[in-house]
């Protein structure tokens, strides 16, 4: 993993986002007042990866480091999880679940781990939310960068609200369409690192069920947004 966390270039404008993303975005914009129809989908688990840190940060906006208040640069990304329990051929919303989200920044650096170099003592791009009665948890983050050996991804963990002795955990990763990532990474601050070395098809973990873990994104304000449905087997 590279440890250069110096952002290159400038933050993109709304006009640049709309012009460069265009029709290549996956998903669709919904009419005013419309809601997406939820679906209950069992997803494959994947390894925890680098690296889960139990920060205890209950927050929807996970971008900043709570110690310094610094926000890593990047395209704003809204992620909503809709968590369900799959049982007996049906499914129901799963309230009270802890959904943890973590990722690298635009320079490919994770906070809170030794591989992060100067970021080892920080907690940016980490946090959790508890699902509401509809089983939803919402996050504000940035589109992730890349680092050698992996395609672009997010990490997430869903933990039931039971005691630690009997608690259920589901850990996996979210991926993005290659065309969308290429367009985002052509913008600052991502572009300063050059083209990524691994795309989805060249990533060993992605080839183990990654197609079922794609996060479809759409235009949202000055950034992107996506909703991910996941059904946990009883």
N, C-alpha and C positions, 0 to 999 in steps of 0.2 A: 504494500500500500504506500502511496506517496504521502508525504507529510507537509507539502507546501500548501498552507491554508490562506495564502494571500490572494484575495479576489482580483481577477483581471477585468479591465474594461469598466463599463457602467451598467446600471440596472436598465432593463428594457422598458420601453413605454408601452402603453396599451395599444397604440397604433402598430408598433412593431410586432406585438404578440398576434394581433388579428391578421396582419399581413402575411406573417411567415407561417402561422399555423394553418390558416385557411380551412379547406375542406379535408385536410389530412387528419383532423382530430377524429378519434374514435368516439362513438356515442352521438348524442344529439342534444340540442337545446330544447327545452320543454316550453310550451306555451305558458303565459302568465297564469298562475294559479293551479297549474297542472301538477300532478305528483307521479313519480315513477311507481310502477306496480312492483311490489316486492316479490322476490322469489326465494325459495328455501333450497340452497344448493350445498351439498356436501363437498368440501374441498380437500385436496391432499395436504398433509402436514409436510413440512420441510425443516431442515436443521436450523438451529437458532442463529448460527452465523456470528459475525462480529458486530457487536457482542452485547447481549442483554445486560443492562445494569439496572438494578431495582432502585431507582432514584426517589420513589415516593412522590413524584411530581404529578399531582392531580390537576391537569390543565388541558384546555382545548387547543390553545395556541402553543405549540411545542417549539417554536423557532428559537427563542432567546436563551442565552445562558443566564440562569437566575442570579448568579453571583455578580456578573458584570452588566447585565442588561443588553449586551451586544447581540444583534440579530444577524445571522449569516446571510449574505446576499443570495438571491436566487428568485426564480419565478414562483409566485405564490401558488400553492396547491391545497385545495380543500378535499379532505377525504372523509367520507361517511361510511361507517360499517353498519350493516343491518344483520344482527346476530340472531339466529333461531336455533331451537332444539328440534332435532329430527327424531321422531319416535313413532313406531307403529304405522308407517306409511304416510304420516302427516308431519306438520311442523307448526311451531308456535313461537312467538317472540320470546327472547331470553333476557329479561330485565335483570339488573344487578350484576352483570358480568363485567369484569375489569378488562378493558382492551388497552394494551400497551403498544405504542408505536415508536420506532426508532429508526435512524437512517444516517448515512453520511451526508456531509455538506456538498456544495458545488465543486469543491476541490478534492472530493473523495475521502475526507477525514471524518472519523467518528469521535465524538466526545466521550470522556469517561474511561478510556482504555489506553494502555501504554502505547499501542500502535498509533494513537492520535498525537503523540509527541507533546507539544505545548498544550493540546486540548485535553490531556489526560485528567486534569482536575476540573473540567467544565462539564456542563449538562445540557448543552444545546441540542436541539432536534431529538428530544426524548420527553416522554410523558405518557400519562394514561387518562382514560375517561371511563366512567361507569355507565353501562347502557341504561337507557330510560325504559319506561313501560312498553315501548314499541320495539325494544331491542336495539336501539340506535345509539351510536357514539360518533361524535364529530370532532375532526381535527383540522387545524390550520398549520401547514408546514410549507416546505419549498420542494420543488422538483429536485430529485437527488442527482448528484454528479456520478462520476464513474471512478473506479480504481482498478488496477491490473488484475486480471483473472476472473472478473465477474461482469455480467451484464448489469444494467441499471435496475435497482430494486429498492423496496422498502421491507422492513421487518415488522412483524406484528405477533403478539401473543394474546390469547384470550384465556382468562382464568375465571373460574366460577367463584361465587362469593362464599363458598364453604370454607371451613377451617383449613389451615395449611396441611393438616394431616390427611384430609380427604379431598383436597382441592383438585379439580380437574384443570389441565392445561392443554391448550392447543396452540402450537407454534408453527408459523409458516412465513412466506414472503409474498410480496406483491410485485408484479412486473408491468412493463409498459410496452406498447407497440413500438417496434424499432423506428418506424417512420416518424412517429411523434417525438421520440427521444432525439433523433437526428436534428429535427427542426428546433427543438428547445436548446439543444447543445450547440447550435450554430450562433446563439445569442450570448451576450455577456451576462454573468461572469463565467459561464461554462466554456465559451469558445477559446479562452486563453490557454486551456490545457491541451488543445489539439484534439483530434478525433479519438474516440474510445477504442480500445483494443479488442473488446469482446462484445458481440451482439447476442441476442437471445439464442439463436441456433448454435452458437459456440459455447454456451454456458452449460456445464454438466448438471447443475441443479435445475436449471430451466427445463432441460430435457426430461426431467423426472416430474412431470405434471405441471410445468409452468404455464402451459396454455390454458389451464383451468384457474390460474391465479392472475390473469391479466386484469389490470384496472382500467376500465374504459373511461376516458376523460373527455370533457367538453369545455368550451369557453365559459368562464365565470368571472365577471368583473374584469380585473386586470391580470387574471391568471387562468388557472384551470381547476376543474373539480371533477371528482369521480365518486361513485357509490359502489360498494362491494358487499354482496350478499354472501353470507357463510352460514351453513347449517351444521351444527355440531351433533354428532351421533350420540344418542343416549346410551 
